[in-house]
Amino acid sequence: LCCTPTYAVRLAEAANGETPPAVKTIIVAGEPGGSVPGTRALLERLWPGARIVDHHGMTETGPVSYECPQRKGVLHIMEEFFYPEIVDPHTGAPLPAGQQGELVLTNLGRTAAPVIRYRTGDIVQPDPAPCACGSRELALVGLHHTGEDAQDGRLADTVRTHQHGVLAGGDSERDVEEQLVGARVAEGKIGDDDGGHG
């Protein structure tokens, strides 16, 4: 299954308590969430036995990274297609290896829509150490968006949905569920006493 994290939640909810079909892998993309601990825990509970795989990309660049097969929530930049740089978000100056900063991308071989030193607005924490999976591609152990929805310079651990706006991901599955239920109550789709099951 490949969809946004919130659509995977919605599909499981639509089963109305029935066991969802056996799905081995769910690739989540299109919004943050697959690497947010609370969202991942919720998806793992709703889809028993499914492996949750995060995928990061942008409209302007296409697919950018894939989740490490050995470390949940760690994303590897696809360096076959991109030259990544980590820069100071205020000055644009390159930062030393391993220092948190803004991800800047130059794509390689994308002739129809090339981007050169594209400032993504994503604040990342690179891990310069060799990865347990054997990949030599840049590993990101944290990713935060600093775009139009940023608060205090960054928007950390959030899920943006068309139906529910911006939801704070939080550290727990309960945090995520409470945000989703609260958004549905506000929209009048469920009553306060439903607890999210109506």
Secondary structure, DSSP 8 states (H G I E B T S, - for coil): -EE-HHHHHHHHHHTTTS-----SEEEE-SSS-TTSHHHHHHHHHHSTT-EEEEEEEETTTEEEEEE-SSSTT-EEE-TTTEEEEEE-TTT--B--TT--EEEEEEESS--SS--SSEEEEEEEEEE-S--TT---S-EEEEEEE-STT-BTTBB-SEEEETTTEEEE--SSHHHHHHHHHHHHHHTTSS-GGGTT--
